[in-house]
Amino acid sequence: MMDPAMKAAQRKLAGVVMGRPGVVGTAVGMSRGDHCLKVLISDDRGRNGVPREIDGYPVVVEHTGKIRRR
């Protein structure tokens, strides 16, 4: 089960970055063996203004390309 504080931090991150050009989503994931928050981007415009951390959790930008519904 996910830590409720991390899930709350993801919601906060989504409120900050969603709707910006190039941002397609947020996620909870792993980076270098540690839990982190991720900002998923379709292109480099999504990198602009992404915070380094939210509520003490590191934020990592991951280039996924466009995400499409099947």
C-alpha positions as CSV (number, residue, x, y, z in Angstrom):
1,M,0.0,0.0,0.0
2,M,1.3,3.5,-0.9
3,D,2.2,5.9,1.8
4,P,-0.7,8.4,2.2
5,A,1.8,11.3,2.5
6,M,3.4,10.4,-0.8
7,K,0.0,10.1,-2.5
8,A,-0.9,13.5,-1.1
9,A,2.4,14.9,-2.4
10,Q,1.6,13.5,-5.9
11,R,-1.8,15.2,-5.9
12,K,-0.1,18.5,-4.9
13,L,2.5,18.0,-7.7
14,A,-0.3,17.3,-10.2
15,G,-1.9,20.6,-9.2
16,V,1.3,22.4,-9.9
17,V,2.3,20.9,-13.3
18,M,-0.8,19.5,-15.0
19,G,-2.1,21.7,-17.8
20,R,1.3,23.0,-18.7
21,P,2.6,22.5,-22.2
22,G,4.4,19.2,-22.6
23,V,3.2,17.7,-19.3
24,V,1.2,14.5,-19.8
25,G,0.9,13.1,-16.3
26,T,2.4,12.5,-12.8
27,A,3.3,9.3,-11.1
28,V,4.9,7.7,-8.0
29,G,8.0,5.7,-8.9
30,M,11.5,4.8,-8.2
31,S,14.8,6.5,-9.1
32,R,18.2,5.1,-8.2
33,G,16.5,2.8,-5.7
34,D,14.5,5.4,-3.8
35,H,10.9,6.4,-4.0
36,C,10.2,9.6,-5.9
37,L,7.5,11.6,-7.7
38,K,7.6,11.8,-11.5
39,V,6.5,14.3,-14.0
40,L,5.8,12.6,-17.3
41,I,6.5,14.8,-20.3
42,S,5.9,14.5,-24.1
43,D,8.5,17.1,-25.0
44,D,11.1,19.4,-23.4
45,R,8.6,22.2,-22.8
46,G,7.3,20.1,-19.9
47,R,10.6,20.6,-18.0
48,N,10.0,24.3,-17.4
49,G,9.2,25.1,-13.8
50,V,9.1,21.6,-12.4
51,P,10.0,21.7,-8.7
52,R,12.9,19.7,-7.4
53,E,10.9,18.3,-4.5
54,I,7.4,18.3,-3.1
55,D,6.9,17.8,0.7
56,G,10.4,16.3,0.9
57,Y,9.9,13.8,-1.9
58,P,12.3,14.2,-4.9
59,V,10.7,15.0,-8.3
60,V,12.1,13.4,-11.4
61,V,11.2,14.3,-15.0
62,E,10.6,11.4,-17.3
63,H,10.3,11.8,-21.1
64,T,7.5,9.4,-22.1
65,G,6.3,11.0,-25.4
66,K,2.6,11.4,-26.0
67,I,0.3,9.1,-24.0
68,R,-2.7,8.0,-25.9
69,R,-5.8,6.2,-24.9
70,R,-6.4,2.8,-26.7
